[in-house]
Amino acid sequence: METQNEEKQRVKYPIGLKLILIVATLVLLVLGLSTALVVYMVSRDSETKAKDTNLTLNEVTAQTVESLVVTMQNNALGFFNNSLLSRNKDSVNEMFDDYCFRNPEVWFVQAPEIGLKVSPQSEIYKPGVTKVFENWLKENKSYSEKAAAGEIQILNLSQVMGQSSICIFFPYEVNGKKQSASVGFNTLKVVEIMTNSSQNISFIMNGDGQVLISSGIENTAEEGYFQAASSVLKNTRMDSAQLKNEDESGKAWYISYKKLAGGMYSVTCISEEKIFQTVNKTAYRIVLISMAILFLSILLIRHFSKTLTRPIHSLVGAARQIEEGNYNIDLKAKTRDEIGLLTNRFVSMSNGLAERERLKDSMSRFTNKAIAEKAMRGELALGGENRECTIFFSDIRSFTAMSEKLTPQEVVEFLNEYMTKMVSCVVRTHGTVDKYIGDAIMAVWGAPDSAGSAAADAWNAVVGALMMRTELYQLNKKRRAAGKDPIKIGCGINSGSVVAGQIGSDLRMEYTVIGDAVNLASRTEALNKPFQTDILITENTYNLIGDRLVVEEMPGVHVKGKENAIKMYAVINIKGVKGVQTLNEVRGLLGYHEIDKSQVNTDEEEKKYKIEQ
């Protein structure tokens, strides 16, 4: 046999590879040039549009905020003036109620002549808020003094109310005496306008760089919006402008701002990074399209190359026959090209297939895929090993009577459909089907593989049983629609120590688990019939995961060979999951009838259990 280096030299430059390399080079060259051109053009356009949007949104925000502030201040002044004309307390209260009705945004108003008036809405939203406002006004008394001197002051009230709010301190003159009044209100309408853009962020700041109203983004300050804007406002001498600035991390921002009444600034920012997100997406799409074109080109080239390499395809067909088990193909290399190389590979392929057939013969003794794979890797312990497992048994109620009404073919079809749905629940919860016993299923969680702990295996087993309940419910809906009787099953689950290993003869082996825990699981399943339940777990399983389940405790059961009563629990649901919450609801869902537990008649023939009163 020739060496691998000699074979490579004879097919160093295959025809198909040459064509693919030529076309791929051309496509990649066009891709690079077109992407660079598009990125340049779209970048300039995106930057211009982003600036225009930034400026427009800032103007809208500024107008809205200024209008709201002026309106709220004027309305508060109107209320104060009307209140001064009336000395009747009841009349003043009525006027305040009307004022609050007409201005639902108001949290409170305050003036020396009328004191603090808190809207009913504030008390409903935050009980006891009147005292909070009183303390807050005392803490910010200096702002009230500045307002009395003729300088409007605006403070952020959001931390007090838990939603976007501000308070305006403004000068108020009564009988020639200058003093201060204030009005606090929410600014949610402004926030709604600020959040209309997915990229631009708007907020209101004062000249000191303190945020008064923001769009509610929690990490805005960390991302640099506030820091970049504050840096601009502290150094600006203009009432409005749009410029580019960097934050402390070097991240660039486009910032539009406009000065408002009361020393406020309306600010709208967008990061340079977000502006060019569209450009990057466009470039990414171009790359994807180019790759698609390249892929289609390769397909076309491959199709064309078939006319040159048809003999090779004939040999591939022969190789496929060998893979299917036909080993009577006698081929020899007749050329010193790809065909000759492929022919030399047939010998190695035949040897590999022979080895695979031997492995298939060995693995045919296993019925479970996971167990077979572990056996192939040598991970199964010969002779058995002690494992902590959760064992599951299920059985169809009155299956014998049901099967008597069906033909053998119908019985097989029914069982196949039923087993497919039930086994799927076992597999999806990482369990292993141990065996089928007629219409019964035995499954194990924890052997040969475990989810990590006995509790995790028990949880998977119970979840699998609840999934079976759902699958059975859907299957019964289908059967009822077809005029067939619904199916009822019982599931028994127990956790404990078992011996897991390979049991059988030299001709046939089976991986299974044995032990007292298995027997108890089987007997637990049988108790579903007298209890009129569908899923029963023992106290062994309950002790592992009971705090996560909604269950109903059943009477204790004296199992044959056990001195103390074994507690049983009917599984209803998982805690916190919507659906049935009582055992009677489960029975109603599945078509079981309610029972008097004290009157349950157990199986008198086997006498495997008795009900503890």
N, C-alpha and C positions, 0 to 999 in steps of 0.2 A: 504494500500500500504506500502510495506517495505521501510525502509529508505535507503538513498544512501550509507551509511556506510556498512549496512548489505549486499547490492548488491556487493560492492567492495570486501568484505571478501570472498564471494562465488566464485569469479573469480579473485582471487589475482594473480595467476600464470597461465595465459592461455598457452596452448601448443605452439601456434604459437610464442608467445613472448619469451618463453624459447629457442626455436630453433634459433630465430633471435639473441638473446643475445649471445648465444654460438658462432655462426659463426662470428658475428661482433667482438667479443673479439679476436678470432683467427686471423681474417684479420687485425685488428688494430695492433696486436702484430707483425705480419709479416711485416706490413707497417713500423712500427717504426724501426725495426732492419735493414730492407733492405734499407730504406732511409738513415739512419745513415752511413751504409757501403758505399753506392754509393756516398754520399756527401763527405766522407773522400777521396775516391779514385779519384773522378773527380776533387776535389779541388786541389790535388797535381798535377794532369795532366794539369789542366787549368793554374795553376801558372807557370809551366815550359813552356808551349806553349806561354803564354803571354810574358814572359821574352825574349824568342827567337824572337818572332815577334817584340817586342820593339827594340831589338838590330839590327835586320835586317833592319827595317824601318829607324832607325837612321843612319845606314851605307849608305843606298841608298840616304837619304836626304843630308848627309854630302858630298858624292861624287858629287851629282848634284849641290849643292850650290858652292862647291869649284871649280868645273869645270866652272860654270857660271861666278863666280867672276874673275877667271884667264882669261877666254876667253874675257870677257867684258873689262878688264884692258888692255890686249894685243892688242885687236882690237882698243881701244882708242889710245894707244901708236903708233900703226901703222898709224892711221889717223893723229896724231900730227906730226909724222916724215915726212910723205908725204906732209903735209901742209907747213912745214918749207922749203921744197925743191922748193916750188912754191911761187913766190911773186905775182902771178896774183890772184886777189880777186875772179874773176869769176871761175877760175880753182879750187880754194879752195872750193867754194860753190858747184861746181859740184862733187868734191871729197866727200864733206859732205853728199850730197844727195845720192851718191852711198853707202857711209858708213851706212846711215840710212836705205837704202833699204836692205842692207845685215844684218843689226842688228835692226830689227823692235822693239826690246824691249827698245831701247835707248830713253830716254827722252831728255837728253842734254849732252854736253861735254864742258869742260872749261879748258883753259890753258892760261897763260899770253900772249903768242905770237899771239894767234888767238882769244882770248876773249871767250865769251859765245856763243855757237852754240846750238840752240834749234831745235829739229827735227820737221818736218811738222806734224807728228802724234801727238806730244804734243799739238800744237796749235789747231789742229782739236778736240782733246779730251777735251782740256780746254783752250778756247780762252783767250788771255792775260796772258798766263802762263810765258812768257819771263820775265816780270817784277817781277812775283812771285819768279822765280828762282834767279834773281839778288838779291832780298832782302834776300832770304833764304841763299844764299852763303855769303852775308855780315854778317848775324847773326851768321854764323858758321865759321867765318874767323879763329878762333883759331884752328880748326881741319885742315884747309889748312896749317897753320903754322907748326903744328906737322908733317904733311905729308912731307913738304919741308925738315924737319929735318931727314927724313928717316923712319918715323913710319906710316904705312898704317892705315887710319882711315875709318870706315864704319858707316854711319848714316842711320836711318830710314827716308824714304821720303814719307811714305804712307799718312801722314796727308796732305801733299801738293797736291798729285795727286788723293787722294780718292781711291786708290787701292794699293795693296802690291807693294812697290818699295823701293829701297835703293840707296845710293850714296857712291861711293868709292873715297876717297882722297888718292892719291898715289904720291910718289916722282918722279920727272921728271927733268932730267938734260939736259940743253941746253948750248952749248959752255962752258962747265965746271962750269956752274952756277946751283946750286941746287934750285929747286922750286917745286911747287905743281900743279898737274893737278887733274881733277875730272871728273867722268862720272856717270850720274844718269840713272837708267833703272828700268823697272818693273820686278817683280819676280813671275809672275803668273804661269810659268811652274813649279817652285819649289813648289808653293802652291798646285798645282794639285797633285803632288806626296805626299805632306803632308796629304792630305785629302783622300787618298786611303783607310785608315782604319777607321772603324766606332767607334773604341774604343780608339786607340792610337792617341795622339795629338803631332805633331811635330812643332818646331819653332826654329828660329835662334836667339841667344842672344850674347851680348858681355860680356866681363869679369866682367863688372859692374852690370850685371843682367838686362840690358836694352834689350827689344825685338826689333829685326831688321826685321824679317820675321816671320809671323804666318799664321796658316791655316784659319784665318778669323773668328774664333769663338768669338763672342762679349763678352760672359761672362766667358771666360777662366780664366782671372785674378781672378774674383770673386770665381770661383770654386777651385782655389788653384794651378793650373798648374804652372803659372809663379812664384808664391811665393815660392813653393817647389823647383823648379829648380834653382831660383836665390840664394836660401840659400845654395844649393850644390856648385854652381860655385864660389861663393865668398870664400868658404873655401877649395876648392880642390887644390891639387898640382899635379894632374895627368892629362894627355892629353885626356884620355878616360876611361870610367868606366861605370858600371851599378850597381845601389844601390837602397836602399829603404829609403825614407825620409818622414817626416811628415810636414804638413803645420801648420800654427798657430792655426787652429781649431782642430788639432789632426788627420786629415784625412791622410791616408797613400798613398804614390805614389811610383811606380817603375819608376826610372829615368835612361835613358841611355843618355850619352853625349860624344861628341868627339870634340876636339879642331881643328879649321880650320885656314886657312891663314887669316891674318889681325886681329888676336885676337878674332875671332868669335868662337862660340860653336854651334854645332848642337845638339839639345836636343829633346828627344822623351819621353813622359810620358804616363802612364796609371794608373788609380786609382785602388787600391786594391778592391774597391767596384765593379768596372766594371768587373774585372777579375772573380769575383765569381758570377756575374749575371747569367752566364751559369749554374753554379752549382745550384743556387737557382731555375732556370727554370726547370732543370732536376728533382730536388726534388719535385717541384710543379707538374710536369707531372706524377711522380711516385704516388703522392698522388691522382691525378685524376684517374689514372688507377686503383689504389687500391680501390678507392671509387666506380668505375664502377664494379669492381669484387664483392665488397660488395653488391652493388645494385642487380647484377645478382644473387648472392647467396640468397638474401632475396626473390627474385622472385621465385627461385627454392623451397625455403622452404615454401613459401606461396602456391605454387602449390601442394606440398606434404601435407601440412596441410589441404587441401580441402578434402582429403580422410578421415580425422578425424572429420572434422566439416561440413560435407555435410548437415546435418539437419539445421545448421544455415543458410546456403545459401538458403535453401528452404524458410525459414522465410524472408530472405532478398527479395526474389522474391515476397512474399506476400506483403511485405512493399511497393515494387515498384508498385503493383497493387493499393494499397491504395493511393499512391501519384498521380496515374493517374486518380483517381476519383472513384474507386471501394471501397465503404465503407461497403460492405456486407460480409466481411471476419470475421468470429467468431473464435478467437484464444485465448487459455488459456495456461498459463505456466504449463507444465507437468514435468519439471525437475528443479533441483536447480543449473544449470550451466549457460553457456552463452546463451543457447536456452531459458531458463526461463527468463533471464534478458532481452533478446531481445523482448520476448513476452510482458513483462510488459511495454516496451517502445511504444507499438502500440497504447495504449490509448492516451498517450501524443501526438503521431504523428497525430492521428485522430483529436484531438482538434486543433492542429496547422493548419491542412489542412482546417478545417472548417472556422477558422479565416481568412486564406488566401483567401478562396473563397469569403468571405464577402468583403475583400479588393479589390479583382479582380472585383467584381460587381460594387463597388464604382468607381474604376479607369477606368472602361469601358466608362465612360462619357467623358474622356479626350483622345484626339488623339495625343498629343505631349508628348514624354517620359519625357523631362525635366520638363514640367509643371506638369505632373502626379507625379513625384518624389517630387517636391516642395509642391504639395498639400498633399502628404502623410506625409511630415515633418511639415506641418502646416505653411509653409512659404509664402503662397499666401494671399494677403490682400483681404478680402471680400469687395465687393462693389466698387472696383476699386481704383486706385492710379494714381497720375500724374507722368509721366515718360518722360524723354528726349530720344527719339528713332530715329532710321533711318528706314523708311518703304520702302519696295521694292515690285514692281509689275512687272510681266512679262507676255507676251501673245504671242501665236504663230500666225504669220501672215497668213491670209487666211485659218484658220483651218477648217472653215465650208465647204469651197469648197474642201479641201483636204479629209475631212471625208466622203463626199458624194461619193467619188470614192472607199471607203474601206468598207468592211463588219464590222458589230459591233465588231466581235472578233479581227479583224485587228486594229480597232481604239483603243480598250483596250490595245492590245499588244504594239502598237506604243506609247500610252500615258505612259504606265508603263515604257518602256525603256527610254523615254524622261524625265519623272519625276524623275526616279532614278538618272540619271546623274545630273540634275539640283539641286535636293534636296541635293545631296551629297556635292555640292559646298556650299550650305547654312550651312549645319552641320559642314563642315570642317572650316568654318570661324566663328563659334560660333553663328550662327543665329538660329532663330526659325521659322519654317513654320507655319504661322497662319492658312491658309486655302487654299484649291484648289477650283477654280471657273471654272469648265470645264477644258479647257486647260491652264488657267491662274494660276499663283502662287502668293500668297501674303506671304511675309516673313518680319520678324521684327528683328532688332538688337538693344538691349538695354532693352528688356522686354521678359521674366521675369528676365533674367540675363543680366548684362552689362559687357563690357570689361574694365570698369573703368572710362570712360569718354565718352562724346558725340562724340568727335573727333575719339576716338578709335572705337566706334560702327560704325560711318560713314565709317571709313577706311575699316573695315571688310566687310561692305556691298558692297563697290565698288570693293574690291578684289574678293569677291564672284561673282559679276557680270562679272568681267574679266575672272574668272575661268570658268564661264558658257560659255563665248564666245569661249574659248579654247575647252571645252567639245563639244559644238555644232559644231565647225569646224571639230573635229574628227568624230563625229556622221555623219555629212554630207558627209565626204569622204567615210564612210562605205555605206551610202545610195546610193551615186552616183555609187559606184562599183557594187551595187546590182540592178542598173537601176531605182532607185527611185528618186523622186524630193527632192532637199535639203529643209531644214527647215529654216525659218527666224523668229526671235523673236525680240521683243522690251522690254527693261527693263527701268523702271522709278524709280528713287530713290529720296527721300526727307527726310529731317531731321527736327524735331520739337517736340513740346509738344503734348502728347496724354494722354488719359485716358486708363489705362490698367487694366483689371479685368475680372471676371467671369460673363458671360452674358448668359442667357437662362432661362429654366424652372426648376421645381423640378425634372423632369425626365431626362433632358439633359442640361448640361451646357457646355459652350465653353469659353476658355480663349482667349481674343482678345484685340485689341487696336482700339480705335475710336478717331476721331477728325479731325480737318481741315487739319492737316499734312498728314493724311491718304488719304483724298480726293485729295489733291494736288499730292501725289505720283501716284495715279491712273491716274489722268489726264496727268501727265508727261509721263507716259508710252505710252499713246495714241499718243503723239506728235512724237514718233519715226517714224511712218509711213510717214507723210508728209515731215519730215526732212531727211528721208532715213538714219537713224542712228539705232544703236542697244542698246546703253546705254546712257540715258540722266539723268543728275542730276540737281537739282534746285540750286539756289544761296545759299539756306540755307545749303545744304551739301557742296557746293563749299567753302563757308566761313570757314568751319571747316577743310577741308583737301585739298583745291585747290592747295596749294603750293607744294604738293607732286604728282600732276597728270599732265599729258599732255592732255589738253582739247582744244576744239574750241568753242568759245562762239556762241550761236545761237541767233536769234532775240528774243527780249523780248516778253513775252506772257501775255496778259491781261486775267487772269482767272476769271471766273464768281464768283462774290462775293468779288473780290479783286480790290482795287482802283488803286494801282500802278502795273506796269508791273513786272512780275516775270522773272528774267533772267534764261536762260537754258544753259547748257553746255554739249556738246557731249564728252564723255570720250573716249580718244584715247589710252592711255597707262599710265604706272607709270613712273615717271621721273627716268632716269638712267637705265631703263630696255630695253634690246634690243627688236627689233620688229618694229611694225608700229609706225610712228611718226606723221602722218597726217590723217585727217578724210577721205580723198580720198583713202589713203592706206587701211584704215579699210573697206571702201565700196568695194574696189577691192577684199579684202580678203574674204568678206562675200557675194559677189555677188550683192551688192546694186549699184544703179546708182547715178551718181553725179546730183546735183540739183542747181537751182538758188534760193537761199533763198528768194529773193524778190518776186519770182513768186509762192511761196507755196500756194496751195489752202487748207484751213482748213475745218474741218467738219462743214458744213453749217447748218446741222440739229440740233446738240446739241448746237452749238455756245458756246462752253466752253472756247474757247480761240480765240484770233486774233493775227496776227503777227504784231509786232510793227516795222514800217519802219524806 
